[in-house]
Amino acid sequence: MGDFFNYSFYDSDVFNFTVGNILILLLIIFLTRVILRIYVVFIHRQIRALDVFDFEREQIFLKVGRSIIIALSLVIGVWSLGLSDLLSLIFGYELVKVHEVSITLGKIVVIALIVVFTRVLSRLIQMLLKKNFSRKTWIDEGKEYTIYKLTKYALYGIAVLIAFTSIGIDMKLILAGAGALLVGLGFGLQHLFYDLISGLIILFEGPVKVGDVIEIDGLVARVQQIDIRTSKVMTRDGKYIIIPNSNLTSERVVNWSHGATLTRFSIVVRVAFGSDTTAVKDILYNCALRHPDVSKNREIIVRFEHFGEFYFEFVVFFWAKKTWIVETTQSEIRLEIDRQFRKNGIRIPYPQRDVHFDRNERSPESGDI
């Protein structure tokens, strides 16, 4: 029986492939599949037992767990099959050598593992931040996004340093070369650097955050994403626009959501001469007050602006929270104002002119002087 297991299909100085090796490999594959199945069922039960089902969290745990189980299985398989010498020979194969830096297949694998680990760790941090910040009312969506982005950039920066160090690159030379390169490129890529610095300013200072409704160059949009160089905003038409971060720091930007949840809006109304101004004022006030999206905690102001050529002009000011759909709110209030005007006999004016003819004036064509 021992001779059967030791029967060799391939024999060399670094690897001996026998029947026993095949059976061990099949056993490891079988056990790995069983463990993966048990792990998937366990995660499904644990996540679905929570009060609020989180699909994203479930997927992260499944991906991380599967990766760890498969990696351990590979390590056990390599050790049990005696492939350590063969892998050392493969991973030690030199691909490129520049001066004193040697790039081997093993170092490339290490860099790939660092990238994968960093991405997984970034997703885990995002999940943990989302879980912890959801319980804190003083941290809104914009602050949560900013903290995650800064943490992500710091994590990737550390990963780059570790990757360079792992392949034997001297970081002093990298920093010196990067400094000289930045000075040379700075003259030709000034706008790019402006955008990068502006992105850091936005993330650190927070004048504009994810979820804010802003107005820039007459365009009203909601901030969807803030990256290191550009920001993505969505208009009311559902169109996405990419804006350089330098535009958000150097141009005039109206942030409807900054510092308060309520914003004041107004509606201009004109009525015909002779209308009861007291009744007009009461109608405008009550129409704004009865709308569900208008704040009842802030004062509603109706102002008689001025006398026009053929109308009285009023303005009603109100505070609303749903700034993204404020045009809909204003439209509904206008419709209610029109109904109340018709009910109370108040007319909307139209342009009119009074023309007077002087019958005593004679035209030059008549010949009379």
Residue frames relative to the residue before (quaternion, step in Angstrom):
aa qw qx qy qz dx dy dz
M 1.0000 0.0000 0.0000 0.0000 0.00 0.00 0.00
G 0.6454 0.5247 -0.3164 0.4562 3.52 1.05 -0.82
D 0.6334 0.5287 -0.3346 0.4553 3.55 1.07 -0.73
F 0.6150 0.5527 -0.3494 0.4407 3.59 1.11 -0.67
F 0.6926 0.4694 -0.2814 0.4699 3.58 0.89 -0.94
N 0.7136 0.4491 -0.2563 0.4727 3.57 1.09 -0.65
Y 0.4042 0.7175 -0.4809 0.3010 3.56 1.27 0.05
S 0.2453 -0.8176 0.5134 0.0883 3.57 -0.62 1.17
F 0.2868 -0.7419 0.5863 0.1536 3.53 -1.01 1.00
Y 0.7901 0.0167 0.0274 0.6121 3.53 1.14 -0.73
D 0.0135 -0.8059 0.5903 -0.0449 3.55 -0.81 1.01
S 0.1261 0.7660 -0.6209 0.1086 3.53 -0.91 1.05
D 0.7243 -0.4394 0.3032 0.4362 3.54 -1.31 -0.03
V 0.7770 0.3382 -0.1727 0.5021 3.59 1.09 -0.68
F 0.8138 0.1305 -0.0607 0.5630 3.62 1.13 -0.28
N 0.0829 -0.7719 0.6301 0.0178 3.54 -1.07 0.90
F 0.1321 -0.8222 0.5530 0.0272 3.60 -0.36 1.27
T 0.0091 0.8239 -0.5615 0.0770 3.59 -0.38 1.30
V 0.6891 -0.4409 0.3703 0.4400 3.54 -1.38 0.04
G 0.6268 0.5426 -0.3324 0.4497 3.56 1.01 -0.76
N 0.6236 0.5369 -0.3368 0.4577 3.57 1.05 -0.76
I 0.6451 0.5241 -0.3181 0.4560 3.58 0.99 -0.85
L 0.6683 0.4970 -0.3025 0.4635 3.57 0.93 -0.90
I 0.6385 0.5153 -0.3272 0.4688 3.59 1.01 -0.79
L 0.6466 0.5231 -0.3146 0.4576 3.57 0.99 -0.86
L 0.6604 0.4957 -0.3079 0.4726 3.59 0.97 -0.86
L 0.6350 0.5259 -0.3266 0.4621 3.59 1.04 -0.78
I 0.6534 0.5074 -0.3170 0.4638 3.59 0.96 -0.84
I 0.6420 0.5139 -0.3243 0.4675 3.61 0.99 -0.82
F 0.6547 0.5169 -0.3106 0.4558 3.58 0.94 -0.89
L 0.6861 0.4772 -0.2872 0.4681 3.58 0.84 -0.98
T 0.6233 0.5413 -0.3424 0.4486 3.58 1.04 -0.72
R 0.6591 0.5013 -0.3055 0.4701 3.59 0.95 -0.86
V 0.6450 0.5148 -0.3210 0.4647 3.58 0.99 -0.79
I 0.6712 0.4940 -0.2976 0.4656 3.58 0.89 -0.96
L 0.6318 0.5248 -0.3341 0.4623 3.60 1.00 -0.78
R 0.6542 0.5102 -0.3164 0.4601 3.58 0.95 -0.84
I 0.6551 0.5004 -0.3111 0.4729 3.58 0.94 -0.88
Y 0.6522 0.5209 -0.3171 0.4503 3.58 0.96 -0.84
V 0.6475 0.5189 -0.3223 0.4556 3.60 0.93 -0.87
V 0.6607 0.4952 -0.3080 0.4726 3.60 0.91 -0.89
F 0.6455 0.5287 -0.3190 0.4495 3.59 0.97 -0.85
I 0.6717 0.4870 -0.3008 0.4702 3.60 0.90 -0.91
H 0.6243 0.5407 -0.3415 0.4485 3.60 0.95 -0.82
R 0.6855 0.4800 -0.2906 0.4639 3.59 0.86 -0.90
Q 0.6768 0.5001 -0.3070 0.4445 3.58 0.89 -0.88
I 0.6868 0.4758 -0.2951 0.4635 3.60 0.87 -0.90
R 0.7042 0.4615 -0.2741 0.4647 3.59 0.91 -0.86
A 0.5854 0.5681 -0.3751 0.4403 3.58 1.24 -0.20
L 0.5443 0.6165 -0.3995 0.4049 3.58 1.27 -0.26
D 0.6352 -0.5439 0.3925 0.3829 3.55 -1.27 0.46
V 0.7783 0.1748 -0.0820 0.5975 3.56 1.04 -0.84
F 0.3507 -0.7486 0.5252 0.2019 3.57 -0.63 1.13
D 0.1038 -0.7903 0.6036 0.0160 3.57 -0.83 1.05
F 0.2780 -0.7945 0.5195 0.1469 3.58 -0.21 1.29
E 0.6469 0.5318 -0.3304 0.4353 3.59 0.96 -0.84
R 0.6493 0.5071 -0.3204 0.4675 3.58 0.94 -0.83
E 0.6340 0.5359 -0.3316 0.4483 3.58 0.97 -0.81
Q 0.6745 0.4979 -0.2991 0.4557 3.58 0.91 -0.90
I 0.6330 0.5289 -0.3348 0.4555 3.60 1.02 -0.76
F 0.6694 0.4915 -0.3015 0.4684 3.59 0.89 -0.93
L 0.6489 0.5172 -0.3270 0.4523 3.58 0.99 -0.78
K 0.6764 0.4929 -0.3018 0.4565 3.59 0.89 -0.92
V 0.6686 0.4940 -0.3041 0.4653 3.58 0.89 -0.93
G 0.6798 0.5018 -0.2952 0.4460 3.57 0.86 -0.96
R 0.6531 0.5076 -0.3156 0.4651 3.57 0.94 -0.85
S 0.6493 0.5241 -0.3219 0.4473 3.57 0.95 -0.87
I 0.6665 0.4991 -0.3061 0.4615 3.59 0.94 -0.88
I 0.6640 0.5058 -0.3100 0.4552 3.59 0.91 -0.90
I 0.6706 0.4871 -0.3022 0.4709 3.59 0.91 -0.87
A 0.6429 0.5205 -0.3299 0.4550 3.60 0.99 -0.82
L 0.6563 0.4937 -0.3136 0.4766 3.61 0.94 -0.84
S 0.6336 0.5277 -0.3371 0.4545 3.58 1.00 -0.75
L 0.6444 0.5155 -0.3203 0.4652 3.57 0.99 -0.78
V 0.6482 0.5129 -0.3208 0.4625 3.58 0.95 -0.85
I 0.6666 0.4922 -0.3027 0.4709 3.57 0.93 -0.91
G 0.6457 0.5263 -0.3203 0.4511 3.57 1.01 -0.81
V 0.6542 0.5058 -0.3139 0.4665 3.58 0.94 -0.86
W 0.6770 0.4932 -0.2948 0.4599 3.58 0.92 -0.89
S 0.7036 0.4742 -0.2801 0.4490 3.60 0.89 -0.91
L 0.7036 0.4439 -0.2667 0.4866 3.58 1.11 -0.63
G 0.4438 -0.7166 0.4440 0.3040 3.57 1.24 -0.09
L 0.3858 0.7497 -0.4541 0.2878 3.56 1.08 0.75
S 0.3649 0.7650 -0.4781 0.2305 3.60 1.23 0.09
D 0.6670 0.4923 -0.3146 0.4624 3.60 0.93 -0.83
L 0.6496 0.5162 -0.3189 0.4580 3.59 1.01 -0.79
L 0.6680 0.4882 -0.3036 0.4724 3.58 0.96 -0.85
S 0.6125 0.5429 -0.3500 0.4557 3.57 1.05 -0.70
L 0.6554 0.5056 -0.3070 0.4696 3.55 1.03 -0.80
I 0.6721 0.4939 -0.2981 0.4643 3.60 0.99 -0.86
F 0.7200 0.4492 -0.2566 0.4626 3.57 0.78 -1.03
G 0.6686 0.4981 -0.3036 0.4612 3.57 1.16 -0.47
Y 0.4450 0.6978 -0.4558 0.3274 3.59 1.27 -0.02
E 0.3285 -0.7725 0.5163 0.1693 3.56 -0.69 1.11
L 0.2533 -0.7836 0.5559 0.1129 3.55 -0.76 1.15
V 0.7926 -0.0393 0.0878 0.6021 3.56 0.81 -1.08
K 0.0468 -0.7753 0.6285 0.0423 3.53 -1.17 0.66
V 0.0290 -0.7870 0.6151 -0.0373 3.54 -0.69 1.19
H 0.8069 -0.0997 -0.0009 0.5822 3.54 -0.44 1.26
E 0.8028 -0.2370 0.1843 0.5151 3.59 -0.60 -1.10
V 0.5827 0.5740 -0.3681 0.4422 3.60 1.27 -0.01
S 0.1021 -0.7961 0.5962 0.0166 3.54 -0.71 1.14
I 0.1913 -0.7749 0.5968 0.0828 3.58 -0.80 1.09
T 0.0395 -0.8004 0.5977 -0.0233 3.56 -0.57 1.21
L 0.6684 -0.4896 0.3756 0.4153 3.53 -1.30 0.23
G 0.6256 0.5470 -0.3349 0.4442 3.56 1.07 -0.71
K 0.6600 0.5024 -0.3152 0.4610 3.59 0.99 -0.78
I 0.6158 0.5292 -0.3456 0.4704 3.59 1.09 -0.66
V 0.6355 0.5192 -0.3215 0.4724 3.58 1.03 -0.79
V 0.6340 0.5272 -0.3260 0.4625 3.58 1.02 -0.82
I 0.6482 0.5086 -0.3195 0.4681 3.61 0.94 -0.85
A 0.6444 0.5173 -0.3217 0.4622 3.59 0.97 -0.86
L 0.6535 0.5052 -0.3113 0.4699 3.59 0.98 -0.81
I 0.6280 0.5272 -0.3361 0.4634 3.59 1.03 -0.76
V 0.6477 0.5149 -0.3178 0.4630 3.60 0.96 -0.85
V 0.6717 0.4904 -0.2998 0.4674 3.58 0.89 -0.95
F 0.6591 0.5062 -0.3091 0.4625 3.59 0.91 -0.89
T 0.6513 0.5165 -0.3203 0.4544 3.59 0.97 -0.80
R 0.6513 0.5075 -0.3168 0.4668 3.59 0.96 -0.82
V 0.6598 0.4967 -0.3092 0.4715 3.58 0.93 -0.85
L 0.6600 0.5022 -0.3073 0.4666 3.58 0.94 -0.90
S 0.6227 0.5398 -0.3382 0.4543 3.60 1.06 -0.72
R 0.6619 0.4897 -0.3081 0.4766 3.60 0.95 -0.82
L 0.6394 0.5212 -0.3290 0.4596 3.59 1.01 -0.77
I 0.6440 0.5094 -0.3210 0.4719 3.58 0.98 -0.82
Q 0.6330 0.5271 -0.3310 0.4604 3.59 0.98 -0.82
M 0.6607 0.5090 -0.3027 0.4612 3.57 0.96 -0.86
L 0.6705 0.4952 -0.2970 0.4657 3.59 0.95 -0.89
L 0.6434 0.5120 -0.3254 0.4668 3.59 0.99 -0.80
K 0.6530 0.5149 -0.3136 0.4584 3.56 0.95 -0.88
K 0.6615 0.5108 -0.3054 0.4563 3.57 0.99 -0.83
N 0.7131 0.4527 -0.2629 0.4664 3.58 0.90 -0.91
F 0.7001 0.4814 -0.2799 0.4470 3.58 0.93 -0.87
S 0.5668 0.6073 -0.3961 0.3912 3.60 1.15 -0.44
R 0.6667 0.4903 -0.2973 0.4761 3.59 1.21 -0.42
K 0.6796 0.4635 -0.2786 0.4957 3.59 1.24 -0.25
T 0.3412 -0.7759 0.5004 0.1766 3.55 -0.54 1.21
W 0.6582 0.5327 -0.3259 0.4204 3.62 1.09 -0.52
I 0.6591 0.4303 -0.3109 0.5327 3.61 1.28 -0.06
D 0.1691 -0.8039 0.5655 0.0732 3.56 -0.45 1.21
E 0.7526 -0.3917 0.2751 0.4522 3.56 -1.33 -0.05
G 0.6537 0.5333 -0.3187 0.4320 3.58 0.99 -0.81
K 0.6709 0.4828 -0.2983 0.4774 3.61 0.92 -0.88
E 0.6253 0.5332 -0.3367 0.4598 3.58 1.01 -0.77
Y 0.6602 0.5024 -0.3059 0.4672 3.58 0.94 -0.88
T 0.6500 0.5265 -0.3184 0.4460 3.60 0.95 -0.86
I 0.6594 0.5013 -0.3084 0.4677 3.59 0.90 -0.93
Y 0.6574 0.5060 -0.3157 0.4605 3.59 0.95 -0.85
K 0.6622 0.5119 -0.3181 0.4453 3.60 0.88 -0.88
L 0.6702 0.4885 -0.3071 0.4668 3.60 0.88 -0.89
T 0.6395 0.5117 -0.3206 0.4758 3.57 1.02 -0.79
K 0.6486 0.5270 -0.3127 0.4514 3.57 0.98 -0.83
Y 0.6633 0.4934 -0.3102 0.4694 3.60 0.93 -0.88
A 0.6460 0.5092 -0.3229 0.4681 3.60 0.99 -0.81
L 0.6494 0.5224 -0.3163 0.4532 3.58 0.98 -0.84
Y 0.6792 0.4722 -0.2955 0.4779 3.59 0.92 -0.85
G 0.6085 0.5448 -0.3565 0.4536 3.59 1.08 -0.60
I 0.6534 0.4944 -0.3056 0.4850 3.58 0.98 -0.85
A 0.6399 0.5323 -0.3264 0.4479 3.58 1.01 -0.80
V 0.6350 0.5207 -0.3286 0.4666 3.59 1.02 -0.77
L 0.6487 0.5135 -0.3181 0.4629 3.59 0.95 -0.85
I 0.6619 0.4965 -0.3081 0.4696 3.58 0.95 -0.88
A 0.6455 0.5262 -0.3251 0.4481 3.59 0.99 -0.83
F 0.6630 0.4955 -0.3074 0.4695 3.58 0.91 -0.87
T 0.6631 0.5057 -0.3079 0.4581 3.56 0.96 -0.87
S 0.6548 0.5434 -0.3170 0.4188 3.59 1.00 -0.83
I 0.7269 0.3900 -0.2545 0.5047 3.61 1.07 -0.57
G 0.6123 -0.6282 0.3212 0.3568 3.56 1.27 0.33
I 0.4408 0.6816 -0.4754 0.3393 3.60 1.15 0.45
D 0.4053 -0.7077 0.5277 0.2376 3.57 -0.89 0.96
M 0.3853 -0.7591 0.4778 0.2167 3.58 -0.56 1.18
K 0.5663 0.5880 -0.3980 0.4185 3.61 1.13 -0.45
L 0.6577 0.4950 -0.3092 0.4761 3.55 1.00 -0.81
I 0.6303 0.5355 -0.3312 0.4542 3.58 1.02 -0.79
L 0.6839 0.4854 -0.2915 0.4600 3.59 0.87 -0.94
A 0.6490 0.5095 -0.3205 0.4652 3.58 0.99 -0.80
G 0.6757 0.4822 -0.2939 0.4739 3.57 0.93 -0.88
A 0.6421 0.5205 -0.3289 0.4567 3.60 1.00 -0.76
G 0.6323 0.5364 -0.3366 0.4463 3.58 1.02 -0.75
A 0.6744 0.4796 -0.2946 0.4780 3.55 0.92 -0.88
L 0.6472 0.5225 -0.3183 0.4548 3.56 1.03 -0.79
L 0.6576 0.5141 -0.3156 0.4512 3.57 0.96 -0.83
V 0.6292 0.5233 -0.3384 0.4645 3.57 1.02 -0.73
G 0.6872 0.4821 -0.2908 0.4590 3.58 0.95 -0.82
L 0.7189 0.4397 -0.2561 0.4736 3.54 0.97 -0.84
G 0.5274 0.6782 -0.3958 0.3244 3.54 1.20 -0.51
F 0.6531 0.5207 -0.3216 0.4460 3.57 1.05 -0.70
G 0.7516 0.3940 -0.2255 0.4785 3.58 0.98 -0.74
L 0.7655 0.3067 -0.1665 0.5406 3.60 1.20 -0.47
Q 0.1206 0.8367 -0.5247 0.1007 3.55 0.96 0.86
H 0.6548 0.5173 -0.3267 0.4438 3.59 0.92 -0.85
L 0.6254 0.5347 -0.3430 0.4532 3.57 1.05 -0.74
F 0.6765 0.4766 -0.2938 0.4784 3.59 0.93 -0.85
Y 0.5902 0.5520 -0.3661 0.4615 3.59 1.07 -0.64
D 0.6686 0.4984 -0.3013 0.4625 3.57 0.93 -0.90
L 0.6503 0.5209 -0.3193 0.4515 3.60 0.97 -0.84
I 0.6741 0.4772 -0.2932 0.4816 3.57 0.90 -0.93
S 0.6387 0.5234 -0.3261 0.4602 3.58 1.00 -0.80
G 0.6243 0.5393 -0.3398 0.4515 3.58 1.05 -0.72
L 0.6542 0.4911 -0.3112 0.4838 3.59 0.99 -0.79
I 0.6286 0.5308 -0.3365 0.4581 3.60 1.01 -0.78
I 0.6616 0.5043 -0.3097 0.4604 3.59 0.92 -0.90
L 0.6855 0.4871 -0.2957 0.4532 3.59 0.90 -0.89
F 0.7131 0.4469 -0.2670 0.4696 3.60 0.95 -0.82
E 0.7561 0.3869 -0.2189 0.4802 3.60 0.78 -0.98
G 0.2762 -0.8162 0.4701 0.1911 3.58 1.09 -0.65
P 0.2349 0.7707 -0.5664 0.1732 3.66 0.89 0.73
V 0.7589 0.1336 -0.0859 0.6316 3.56 1.23 -0.56
K 0.0598 -0.8065 0.5881 -0.0105 3.57 -0.80 1.04
V 0.6418 -0.5021 0.4076 0.4120 3.51 -1.31 0.32
G 0.7546 0.3362 -0.2751 0.4917 3.56 -0.86 1.00
D 0.5496 0.6129 -0.4000 0.4028 3.60 1.23 -0.29
V 0.3121 -0.6993 0.6088 0.2071 3.54 -1.22 0.63
I 0.0253 -0.8212 0.5685 -0.0432 3.57 -0.56 1.18
E 0.2108 -0.7348 0.6287 0.1427 3.52 -1.36 0.37
I 0.0924 0.7861 -0.5998 0.1172 3.56 -0.64 1.16
D 0.8372 -0.0224 -0.0515 0.5440 3.56 -0.74 1.13
G 0.7165 -0.4580 0.2474 0.4644 3.56 1.01 0.84
L 0.6089 0.5419 -0.3476 0.4634 3.60 1.29 -0.02
V 0.1955 -0.7691 0.6013 0.0937 3.56 -0.80 1.07
A 0.1378 0.7944 -0.5724 0.1493 3.59 -0.71 1.07
R 0.3808 -0.6902 0.5650 0.2436 3.53 -1.31 0.37
V 0.4308 -0.7019 0.5063 0.2557 3.59 -0.90 0.96
Q 0.1781 -0.8105 0.5552 0.0562 3.56 -0.71 1.14
Q 0.8111 -0.0277 0.0765 0.5793 3.59 0.99 -0.80
I 0.1142 -0.7695 0.6262 0.0521 3.56 -1.06 0.84
D 0.0657 -0.7959 0.6018 0.0031 3.55 -0.58 1.17
I 0.7292 -0.4540 0.2838 0.4262 3.55 -1.28 0.06
R 0.7873 0.2878 -0.1617 0.5207 3.63 1.09 -0.58
T 0.8064 0.1146 -0.0369 0.5790 3.58 0.97 -0.79
S 0.2546 -0.7295 0.6094 0.1779 3.52 -1.36 0.25
K 0.2873 -0.7497 0.5755 0.1559 3.53 -1.13 0.72
V 0.0381 -0.7902 0.6115 -0.0156 3.56 -0.83 1.06
M 0.2632 -0.7520 0.5855 0.1497 3.54 -1.23 0.56
T 0.3515 -0.7393 0.5392 0.1977 3.56 -0.81 1.04
R 0.6707 -0.4922 0.3641 0.4186 3.54 -1.32 0.10
D 0.6251 0.5251 -0.3335 0.4716 3.57 1.26 -0.28
G 0.5430 -0.6365 0.3910 0.3835 3.59 1.28 0.01
K 0.5141 0.6319 -0.4246 0.3953 3.59 1.24 0.30
Y 0.3219 -0.7429 0.5584 0.1805 3.56 -1.01 0.86
I 0.0932 -0.7868 0.6100 0.0132 3.54 -0.95 0.96
I 0.2855 -0.7412 0.5870 0.1566 3.56 -0.96 0.94
I 0.0685 -0.8077 0.5855 -0.0143 3.57 -0.64 1.17
P 0.4398 -0.6669 0.5232 0.2970 3.64 -0.84 0.88
N 0.5475 -0.6526 0.4134 0.3217 3.57 -0.94 0.86
S 0.5824 0.5842 -0.3858 0.4130 3.61 1.12 -0.54
N 0.6007 0.5571 -0.3648 0.4425 3.62 1.12 -0.53
L 0.6745 0.5041 -0.2954 0.4513 3.58 1.06 -0.71
T 0.7286 0.4057 -0.2417 0.4961 3.60 1.18 -0.42
S 0.7443 0.4035 -0.2280 0.4809 3.60 1.11 -0.55
E 0.7164 0.4104 -0.2576 0.5020 3.60 1.10 -0.54
R 0.6097 -0.5509 0.4262 0.3784 3.53 -1.34 0.26
V 0.0043 0.7994 -0.5966 0.0709 3.55 -0.54 1.24
V 0.2153 -0.7560 0.6081 0.1110 3.56 -0.84 1.02
N 0.1372 -0.7915 0.5940 0.0437 3.56 -0.59 1.19
W 0.2730 -0.8010 0.5150 0.1364 3.56 -0.31 1.26
S 0.7356 0.4282 -0.2248 0.4743 3.60 1.15 -0.50
H 0.5323 0.6691 -0.4012 0.3286 3.60 1.22 -0.23
G 0.8555 0.1808 -0.1398 0.4647 3.55 -0.92 0.98
A 0.8072 0.0369 -0.0084 0.5890 3.64 1.08 -0.43
T 0.4647 -0.6826 0.4953 0.2700 3.53 -1.22 0.56
L 0.7043 0.4228 -0.2521 0.5116 3.59 1.24 -0.41
T 0.0899 -0.7749 0.6249 0.0307 3.54 -1.14 0.77
R 0.3799 -0.7352 0.5133 0.2274 3.58 -0.99 0.81
F 0.0614 -0.7769 0.6266 -0.0016 3.53 -1.02 0.92
S 0.2214 -0.7839 0.5699 0.1082 3.56 -1.26 0.27
I 0.1691 -0.7417 0.6394 0.1115 3.51 -1.37 0.41
V 0.2585 -0.7634 0.5775 0.1302 3.56 -0.83 1.05
V 0.0283 -0.7944 0.6057 -0.0349 3.57 -0.86 1.05
R 0.1222 -0.7826 0.6083 0.0510 3.58 -0.99 0.90
V 0.0922 -0.7858 0.6111 0.0252 3.55 -0.96 0.94
A 0.6110 -0.5884 0.3977 0.3497 3.53 -1.24 0.52
F 0.6230 -0.5096 0.4351 0.4037 3.54 -1.29 0.40
G 0.7587 0.3609 -0.2836 0.4624 3.52 -1.08 0.79
S 0.5005 0.6511 -0.4348 0.3693 3.61 1.25 -0.12
D 0.5229 -0.6141 0.4926 0.3268 3.55 -1.21 0.61
T 0.3104 -0.7972 0.4865 0.1774 3.58 -0.21 1.25
T 0.6170 0.5414 -0.3547 0.4477 3.60 1.06 -0.64
A 0.6586 0.4958 -0.3031 0.4780 3.57 0.99 -0.84
V 0.6219 0.5361 -0.3400 0.4585 3.57 1.03 -0.78
K 0.6621 0.5114 -0.3078 0.4531 3.57 0.89 -0.90
D 0.6651 0.4993 -0.3088 0.4616 3.61 0.93 -0.85
I 0.6457 0.5213 -0.3249 0.4537 3.60 0.98 -0.84
L 0.6641 0.5029 -0.3110 0.4576 3.59 0.87 -0.91
Y 0.6542 0.5211 -0.3111 0.4513 3.58 0.93 -0.88
N 0.7141 0.4600 -0.2655 0.4559 3.58 0.79 -1.02
C 0.6232 0.5359 -0.3500 0.4494 3.62 1.03 -0.70
A 0.6716 0.4689 -0.2978 0.4903 3.60 0.99 -0.76
L 0.6591 0.5324 -0.3142 0.4283 3.57 0.97 -0.85
R 0.7034 0.4907 -0.2762 0.4338 3.60 0.95 -0.84
H 0.5570 0.6096 -0.4150 0.3819 3.62 1.14 -0.32
P 0.4915 -0.7078 0.4186 0.2866 3.64 -0.78 0.94
D 0.6915 0.4828 -0.2947 0.4494 3.61 1.08 -0.54
V 0.5789 0.5680 -0.3798 0.4449 3.60 1.26 -0.09
S 0.4684 -0.6947 0.4746 0.2697 3.55 -0.85 1.02
K 0.3132 -0.7510 0.5567 0.1674 3.54 -0.98 0.94
N 0.6188 0.5640 -0.3359 0.4313 3.58 1.30 -0.19
R 0.6968 0.3945 -0.2658 0.5369 3.58 1.25 -0.19
E 0.5650 -0.6362 0.4182 0.3180 3.54 -1.11 0.74
I 0.2631 -0.7222 0.6206 0.1553 3.53 -1.09 0.89
I 0.1267 -0.8145 0.5660 0.0159 3.56 -0.69 1.13
V 0.1059 -0.7521 0.6480 0.0559 3.53 -1.01 0.93
R 0.0614 -0.8254 0.5606 -0.0256 3.55 -0.60 1.17
F 0.3192 -0.6986 0.6080 0.2012 3.55 -1.05 0.91
E 0.2741 -0.8278 0.4681 0.1428 3.54 -0.16 1.30
H 0.7493 -0.3244 0.2437 0.5233 3.62 0.58 -1.05
F 0.5328 -0.5780 0.5076 0.3527 3.52 -1.40 0.12
G 0.2245 -0.7835 0.5662 0.1230 3.55 -0.78 1.01
E 0.7335 -0.3991 0.2995 0.4615 3.53 -1.28 -0.17
F 0.8161 0.0320 0.0061 0.5770 3.57 1.02 -0.74
Y 0.7373 0.3553 -0.2065 0.5362 3.60 1.18 0.43
F 0.3559 -0.6236 0.6330 0.2893 3.48 -1.50 0.14
E 0.1926 -0.7981 0.5618 0.1013 3.60 -0.85 0.91
F 0.0736 -0.7800 0.6215 -0.0028 3.55 -0.87 1.11
V 0.1264 -0.7543 0.6375 0.0928 3.55 -1.28 0.49
V 0.1388 -0.7703 0.6178 0.0759 3.57 -0.89 0.98
F 0.1691 -0.7861 0.5920 0.0555 3.57 -0.80 1.11
F 0.0656 0.7895 -0.6056 0.0747 3.58 -0.94 0.91
W 0.3850 -0.7046 0.5537 0.2206 3.55 -1.32 0.42
A 0.0257 -0.8044 0.5928 -0.0303 3.57 -0.92 0.97
K 0.4074 -0.7195 0.5153 0.2252 3.54 -1.15 0.68
K 0.7037 0.4423 -0.2615 0.4907 3.58 0.98 -0.80
T 0.0681 -0.8511 0.5203 0.0168 3.56 0.44 1.23
W 0.5942 0.5998 -0.3722 0.3855 3.58 1.12 -0.58
I 0.7764 0.2436 -0.1362 0.5651 3.60 1.11 -0.66
V 0.2122 0.8189 -0.5141 0.1414 3.58 1.08 0.62
E 0.5890 0.5708 -0.3860 0.4221 3.62 1.05 -0.54
T 0.6262 0.5183 -0.3334 0.4776 3.57 1.09 -0.68
T 0.6333 0.5229 -0.3217 0.4712 3.56 1.02 -0.80
Q 0.6654 0.4942 -0.3033 0.4701 3.58 0.88 -0.88
S 0.6378 0.5303 -0.3285 0.4518 3.61 0.99 -0.79
E 0.6707 0.4950 -0.3031 0.4617 3.58 0.92 -0.87
I 0.6391 0.5039 -0.3303 0.4780 3.59 1.02 -0.70
R 0.6381 0.5218 -0.3319 0.4586 3.61 0.98 -0.78
L 0.6365 0.5265 -0.3306 0.4565 3.59 0.99 -0.80
E 0.6612 0.4947 -0.3001 0.4776 3.56 0.98 -0.83
I 0.6206 0.5307 -0.3393 0.4670 3.59 1.04 -0.74
D 0.6513 0.5116 -0.3185 0.4612 3.61 0.94 -0.85
R 0.6450 0.5148 -0.3319 0.4570 3.61 0.96 -0.79
Q 0.6821 0.4846 -0.2883 0.4657 3.56 0.93 -0.89
F 0.6165 0.5351 -0.3484 0.4605 3.60 1.06 -0.68
R 0.6613 0.4946 -0.3118 0.4700 3.60 0.92 -0.87
K 0.6555 0.5228 -0.3117 0.4470 3.55 1.01 -0.83
N 0.7655 0.3537 -0.1811 0.5061 3.60 1.01 -0.78
G 0.5331 -0.6797 0.3884 0.3208 3.58 1.21 0.26
I 0.4421 0.6663 -0.4765 0.3653 3.59 1.11 0.61
R 0.2535 -0.8148 0.5113 0.1018 3.56 -0.65 1.13
I 0.4008 -0.6555 0.5875 0.2541 3.52 -1.25 0.67
P 0.3962 -0.7568 0.4580 0.2463 3.66 -0.63 1.00
Y 0.1730 -0.7395 0.6370 0.1322 3.52 -1.34 0.29
P 0.6187 -0.5616 0.3720 0.4043 3.64 -1.03 0.59
Q 0.0765 0.7880 -0.6046 0.0879 3.55 -0.95 0.94
R 0.1281 -0.7737 0.6179 0.0562 3.52 -1.24 0.63
D 0.2786 -0.7238 0.6062 0.1761 3.53 -1.14 0.71
V 0.1168 -0.7945 0.5955 0.0243 3.57 -0.70 1.16
H 0.1224 -0.7990 0.5880 0.0299 3.61 -0.74 1.09
F 0.1897 -0.7680 0.6050 0.0904 3.56 -0.96 0.96
D 0.2626 -0.7465 0.5925 0.1506 3.57 -0.92 0.95
R 0.3017 -0.7963 0.5001 0.1574 3.57 -0.28 1.26
N 0.6457 0.5386 -0.3290 0.4298 3.64 1.12 -0.51
E 0.5962 0.5708 -0.3693 0.4271 3.57 1.23 -0.33
R 0.2210 -0.7867 0.5661 0.1088 3.60 -0.81 1.03
S 0.4349 -0.7038 0.5010 0.2542 3.49 -1.04 0.81
P 0.6005 -0.5794 0.3974 0.3818 3.66 -1.10 0.55
E 0.6350 0.5685 -0.3458 0.3925 3.59 1.08 -0.61
S 0.5925 0.6102 -0.3624 0.3810 3.58 1.18 -0.50
G 0.4239 -0.7315 0.4335 0.3118 3.54 1.22 -0.42
D 0.5567 0.5879 -0.4057 0.4242 3.55 1.28 -0.05
I 0.1786 -0.7701 0.6052 0.0938 3.49 -1.07 0.81
